[in-house]
Amino acid sequence: MDTEELIRKCQAINIREEDKAKITLEVTLEKKKELMMAGCLVGKVMLAKGVNKEGLKAALQQVWRTFKEVKIESVGNNIFMFKFAEEADKKRVLKGGPWHFDRALIVLAEPRGIGEVAKQSFTHTSFWVQIRNVPLACMDKDFLRELGEKLGSVEEVQTDDNGDCIGEYARIRVSINITLPL
């Protein structure tokens, strides 16, 4: 097929009126899905046996202490959807982990795409790591970030109100791949 023939075929393509309505509807639904997913987290309880949804809900409501109730729905294989009424609650829970239930880690993630559970990755979770015996000259945010990168992806280096890292130990929040040995 030469270029001129391809151009002719492309010019012959047109969208019928009834197809335009379908396209608009799909775009509208996509935006609604994104808004819905914005208030959600998905989480997997890393436990071989099944998890009781009501037990999980009772335990998490007690430890998370959200301002408004969190809706929890099972979506299969110890995977749950958490629907938050307040964005601040969602951020606090996501940042406050790691969380556990029945001695098992709960890996939380923000849904990707349109929230297809099969496509969610539960391979990384964030931990606060204490690094002790750091020489005073090395208690620098940039140095500590570089040191934390040896463990995983650094999300935060804790500092005081002045931006300093001086203290008994350095505290770094690191996202770690839980499928690999520590």
N, C-alpha and C positions, 0 to 999 in steps of 0.2 A: 504494500500500500504506500503510495507516494504522498508527499506533503499536501498537495492540492486536493487529493481525494479525501484525506483526513479532515481538512478544513471544511470541505463540502458536507461531510457527514456530521461534523460538530455543529455547523450552522443549521442543519435540519432538525437538531434536537430542540424540542420545546417542552415546557412543563404545562400540562393541562390544568385547568382551574381546580378540578377535584384533587389533584396531587398537591397543589399549593396549600390547601387546607390541612392535609396530612403532615406536611413538613412543619407548618406553624404549630400544630398540636404537639408534635414531638419535641420541638424546641421549648414550648411552654412547660411540658411535663418534665423535661430535663432540668429546668430552672427550679421547679417545685421540689424535685428530688434533692437538688443541691441544698436548698434551704432546709429541708427536713433533715438531711444528713449533718448539717452544720451543728445541730444540738445533740449529736449522738457520738457515742464511743462504742466500739466493739471490743469484746474481751474474751479471752480463752483461759479457762481454768486448766492448768497443766496437771491434770489428774487422770489416771488410767480409768478409774471407775466413774460412773455417772454422777452428776452434781444435782442436788435437790434445789430447784429454782427458789422455792420459798425460803429455804435455809440460807441460801446465798443472799437473797434480798434482805432478809432480817439482819444478817451479819454486816453487810455493806452499808445499810442505812444507819446502823449504829456507829460504825467507824468513820464513814464519810461525813456525816453530820451536815448534809446539804440544807440550804435554806428552803428549798421546795423539794417535793417528792421526786425521786428518780424512777422512771418506769423501766422495768427489766423484763426482757423477753428472751426466751431460749430460741436460738436459731439452729440448734443441732450440734452434736459432738462436743459438748461442754463449751460451746461458743454462745455468748449472750450479747444482746444489744442493750445499751444503756441510753435512755432518752432523758436528757436533762432539760428542765424548764428554764434554768438560768445558765447563761454562758459562763458566768463567773464560777459556778459550781463545777462545771465541766473542766475548766482550766485548772481549778484547784485540785480536783481529783487526779487529773492527768499528771500534774506537776508533783503531787504529793506522794506518789508511789515510791517504791513498788508495794503492791498490795498482795495479800494472800488470803486463801480460804481453805480450811481443812488441811492446813500445812502444805498447800500447793500454791505456787506462784500464779497470779492472775496477770496475764500480759494484755495490756490495754493499747488500743490503737485508734486513731481517727480513721473512719471509713474512707476508702479511696474510690474514685470513680463514682458509680451510682450505688456503691455499697454492696457489691456482690460478695457474699461471705466466702465463697470458694477462692476468690482472688485476694483475700486479706492475708497479710503476712504476719504471723505471730512469732517472729524470730528474734526481735530485739525488745529490750525493756531497759528502762533507766534506773540507775542506782546512784545513791550518794556514796562517794568513796572518800575515806579519810586517808590523807597521806601524812605520815608522822615523820619526825626528825628531819624536817626540811631546813637546811641552813637559812639563816635570816636573809642573807644576800639573795637567796633563790625564792623568797616569798613574794614573788612578783606574778601578777595575773597572767601575763604572756608566757612566762616560763612554766607556770602551773598548767596552763592550757596545753602547752606542748607536751608536758609530762603526761597529762590525762589522755592525750591522743594515742599514747602507747597502749591504753586499755580499750579504747573505743572512740565513739564520736562524742566530743565534749559539748554539752548543752549549756553548762553554766559553771563559773568559778565563783564561789561564795566570797564576798568581800564585806567589809564593814561600811558604815555610812560615808566614810571618806574615800572608799574605793581601794582600801588597803587589805592585804591578805595576812597580816601579822596575827599569830595566835599559836596555840599549842600544836595545832595541826592544820593542814590545808583541807578544804572540803570542796570536792568537784562532783558535779552531776554528769554521769557518762552513760550513753546508750551503748549497751553491750549485746553482742550476738549471743543469745542463750543456747544456740545449737552447738556452739563450740565449747570445749573444756576451758575452765577458768585457768 
